[in-house]
Amino acid sequence: MSTQVVVVGAGYAGAGAVKRLEQDLGPDAELTWVSEHDYHLVLHEVHRCIRDPSVENSIALPIDDVKAPETNFVKGRAVEIDTDERVVELEGDESVEYDYLLVAIGSSTAFFGIEGLEEFSHQLKGLDDAREIHQDIKQAAADASRDDPAKVIIGGAGLSGIQTAAEVAEYRDLNRASIDIQLVEGMDQIFPGNDPELQGALRRRLEDLDIDILTGDFISKVDEETVYLGGGEDEDPEELPYDVLVWTGGITGQPEATDIDLEQDDRSHRFFAEDDFQTSDERVFAIGDCALIEQGTDNVAPPTAQAAWTAADVVGENIARAVEGRPLKRWSYEDKGTVISIGHDAVAHGVKVPVFGDVPVNVFGGLPARVLKKSIAANWIADVTTYNRALNAWSDL
């Protein structure tokens, strides 16, 4: 009987691992890919759909265009994993048995117990979210006037929040809409914890797009019409009226992860994994945002697309090694720099540029950064599908 290898999740980690497994698994192994969506989403470009929903045609890649014909695909959301019986339970009472399992189910949005935030805000975790944000902004703009513009608030000025705010500004300018945009960050600087030069470059470009940046006060409460900032025993919170609220302020594990019998963080319910991606069950590997992948003492890999891309190749090889009883490889994350889109513009930081002898360039923008940003997404699309599809997507990236 063939060895059953199952990958759950169709994000960067899942798609990349499937591609490597298709190369490395021997003839006695059978590969099954499970996902609730029948497409792989180039997630770090999904904010583009806020401005123009047609972009989804370039960044939602059909599963059949990603996987090999020999790989089985099962559409369904995993709701439980029985590690004793080695079974993945799906919605609708369907199940998939495994001998080796890769859990790559991504993350959900963290709301940190803030009253009303989950109820009244949009998230940006997938294609449906981007579509809904676009529609609500479009409607708010239609109901607005020059004297009473629509008010859009983006909570959280990390990577996703910055790119979202800029894309809303692009929509406003493209459609000559009357929209006021506020980007709210509880820390003192946008893109917290990063290089001050990079923070300054991002702030300047956001302000050039007429985005109001509010830092230094956390969102304390949200109701149907108002975001409340700060406040406490001795002061009243600042009140920000809004028409559309998007929250991008953090990640946590998927709700289904709570009951899975794997060692996990008690608060975030992300799975602990060694630097070879094995979890507390040697038959189960974990990767991507759902995992805390060990990278030395008290250090884990960041939950970024870049980390998922590079890790996916190694975890695919390691599962093939495990099937054959060979030693596993260890993975160490290497930061290759950061590129952030600001609408049609982009800013890069810490990227090694060959013309400078592969010495990291601290911060640059303009055409080189824009081309680099497009190239990163295009290269990924080419890796998991074809160069022709990547070329066709270029103008939308």
N, C-alpha and C positions, 0 to 999 in steps of 0.2 A: 504494500500500500504506500502511496506517495506521501511525503511529508507536506503538511498543510501549513503554509505561511500566509498570514493575514495582516494586512495594513489597514488601519482604521483612520480615516482623515485624508482630505484631498487638498490640504494647504501646501505651502512650500516644502515642509518636511515630508509629508506623505507622498507628494508627487515625485520629489527628488529621490526618495528611498525606493519607490516603485521602479523608477528608471534604472537604478543601480541593481536592484534585485533581479530585474529582467536580464541583466547582463551576467550576473554572478551565480544565480541559482542553477543547480545541476538538473539533469533530466528527471531525477526522482523526486523533485519538489514541485508543488503546485501553488501558484500565487493567486490570492484573492484580495481585491481592493474594495473596501467598504467606505461609502460616503453618503451623506444625506443629499448632496448635490451631484448632478451628473456633469459637472464642469469643475475645472481647476481655476480658481480666481487669482489673478496677479494682484494680490491684496494691497500692496504698497502703491498701486495706481488707482484704487477704487475711488479715491476722493475726486478724480477727474469726472466721474459720473454725476457729481453734484452740479457741475456746470453744464454737462452735456451727457444725458443718459445713453446716447448712441455709442459712447466710448466702450460700453460693455461688450460690444461685438468684437473688440480688439483684446480685451483683458479677461473675458470669460472663455476659457479654452475647453471645448468638449472633451470629456474623459476619453472617448474613443479616439481622439486625435493625440492623446498623451500616451495611453497604454498600448502595449503590444497586443495583437489579436489573441495570443495564448493566455493572457492575464484575465481572470474572471473579474467581473465588476458586479457588485451588489449595491443597489441604491437603498439607503435606509440610515436612520440615525441610531447609533449605538446608545442604549440606555442602561446596559449592565454588562459587566464582564465577570464571569465565573471562573476564577483562576484554578479552582479545584477540578472542575469538569472540562476546563479549557474551551469555553464557549462564549462567544459574543452574542448577547441578546439585542435584537433590534426592535424598534417600534412595530407593532402589528404582529407580535408573536413569532417573527422570523428569527432564526439564529444561524450562526456560522461557527463551525468548529475550527480549532487551530492546534498546531503543534508548537509554532512560534508566532508571537504576536508583536506588532509594532503599534503602539498607541500614539497617535499624532492628531489628537482631537482639538488642538488649539486652546483658546482661552475664552472667557466671557468678560464682560465689563464689570469692573469693581465700582460700586456706588458708595462704599464706606459708611453705610448707615445714614446717609444724609437724607433728611425727611423730604419726600416728594421728588427726589432727583430721578429715581428709576421710573416713576410713574409718568413724569411730564417731559422727560428729555428723549431725544433721539440718540442712538449709538451709531458707530460706524465700524461694524464688524463684518459687513458683507454687502452683497449687491442689492439685496432688498432694502437695507438701511439707506444706501445712497439714493436709491429711487425715491424713497419716502421723504428724505431730506429735500431732494430736488422739488418734489411736488409741493411740499409745505412752504418752501421759500417762494416758489412760483406763485402760489395762492396768496401768500402774505404780501408779495410785491404788487399783485393785481389789486388787492384791497387797500393799498397804501396811496399816499399822495406826497407831493413835494413838502407840504406843510406837516404831514404826519407820516414819515417814512416807516417802513417795516423795520422791526428791530430783531436782529439775529445775534444770539449770544453763543459763543463756543467756550465751553468750560474745559480747561486744561490746555496748557501751552507747551506740550511735548511735541514730538514729531507729528503725530496725527492731528492734533489741534491746530498747529501752525499751518499745515497743508490744507486742512479743511477751511480755515478762515480765509486763506488766500484764494481758494477755489470759489467760495461764496462771493468774494470781491470780483473775481473774473466773471461770474454769472451776472452780477450787478452791472458791471461796465459793458458787457456784451449786449445786454438787454436794456440798457439805459433805465434800470429799475431804481426806484427810490428805496434804498436799504441802508440802514445804519448797522455796522458790524462791530461787536465788542468781543475781544479775546480776553478771558479771565483766567488768571493763574495765581494760585495761593502762595507760591514762593515769590521771592523778591525779583527774580529774573525769569524771562521766558527760556524755554529749553533748559530747565534747571540742571545744575551739576555739570554743565559743559563749559567749553572754552569761552571766556568773556569776549574774545574777538568774534567768535562765531555767533554768540548771543547778540552782539551789537549789529553784526551784518544782517541777521534775521530781523531784528527789530526795525532797522532802517527800511528794509524792503516792505515789511508789513505796514509801516506808517506811510510809506509812499503809496500804498494801495488804499489809504484812508481807512485803516483799521484801528480802532481805539483799543489800546492795550492797557489792561488793569491788572496790576500785580500787587502782592503783599497781603491779600485777604482771601481766605478760603470761602467757598460757598457753604453757607450754614443751613440753608433751607430753600426749598423751591415750592411754589404753588402754581396754579394754572396760568397765572399772568406775570409772576414776579420771581426773580432770583434775588435772594438775600445774601449779602456778603458780610462776613465778620459778625460783630455784635457780641454781647456778653452781659455780665451782671451790671456793668457800669456804662454801657453804651448801646445804642440802638443799631441794628444792622443797616447797612446801605441797601437801598432797594433799587433794583434794575428791572424795569418792565421789559417784557420780551414777547415776540410773536412766534419765534422758532428758537428752540434750545437744543444744542448738540453737546453731549458730554463725551469727552475723550480722555478722562483723567486717570485711568489705571486699568490693570487687568487682574483677573483672578481665575481660578480653575473652573472648568465646566461643572454645572450642578450635578451631572451624573457621576462625576469623579468621586463624590463624597462616599459612596457605598462600595467602591471598588476596593478589593482587599489587596492593596499595594501600599507600601509606606509612602506617606504624603505629608506635606506641610499642613498642620492643623488649621491654620487660618485661611490659606489660599487654596488648599486642596490641589496643589500641583504636586506631581509625583517626583519623589527623589530618584535620581538616576546617577549611576557612576559615569566616569568619563568614557566608558565603552558603551553607554546607553542602557545597560542592564538595570532593571529595577530590583526590588526585593524578591521578585520571582524571576529566576534565571531564564524562564521561557518567555518573559514579557520584557520588551524594550520600550522606552519612552523617549520622545524627541519633540522639539518645538516649544510653543508657549505653554503646553500642558505639563512640562517637565522642568525640574530644577536640576540641571546637569552639572555635576561636580567639576570644578576647575581649580582645584587646590583648596587649602584650608579656608573655610568660611567664604568661599567664592563660587558663584555659579555663572553659567553662560547667560548673556543677555537675551531677552525675548525679542529678537530682531529677525527680519527676513534674511539678512546677511548670515547670521549664525545658523539659521535653519538650512540655508542653501548648502553651506559647507559641511554641516553635520549630517545632512541627509545622505550624502555619498558614502560617508564612513559607516553610518548605521546600516545601510543596505549591504555593504560588504560584510559587516560584522554578523548580521543575521545569516547570511550565506555561510560564513565561517562556522557559526554555531551549529547549523544544520549538518555540516561536515565534521564537527568535533574538533575544529582547529582553534588555536588561541585567538582572542579578540584584540583588535587594534584600539588604542586609546586616542581620543580626540582632544585637541587643545584649540580653543577659539583664538583666532588672530584677527584683530580689528584692522580692516582695510580702509577705514575712513567712513565718512558720512556725507551723503548727498541728499539735500532737502529741496523739494520743489516749492516755489512761492508763485503759484499760478503758472504763467508761462516762463517765469524766471526760475533760477535755481541757485543754491549756495552749496559749495563743497568744502569739506574740512578734513585735514589729515590724510588726504589721498596721495598715494605715490604716483608721481608723474614721470614716465620714462625719460623725457627730454631733460629732466633735472637729475638724472642718475638714480631714479627710484627713491629720492629723498622726499618724505611727506611734505606737501605744501599745506601751510596752515589753513588759510581761508581764501577762496576765490569764487567769483560768480560769473555772470555774463554768459556768453556763448560757450566757452569751454565747459562750464558747469552744466548748462542745459544739455549739451551733447552727451556729456558723461551720464547724466540722469537717464536720458533716453536709452543710451547704450546698455546700461545695467539691466533695465527691464527687457529690452530687445534680446539681449544675450540669454536671459532666462527663458523667454518664450521660444527662442531657437533651440535651446538645450532640451526642452521638454516636448516641443512639437517640431516645427520646421523653420528654416531660415526664411522661406517665403511668407509664412504667417507673421514672423517677426518684422519683416520688411513692410508688410501691409499695415501693421499696427503702429509703425514709427510715428506717424503724424498725430496719433492720439496720446502718445506717451509724454 
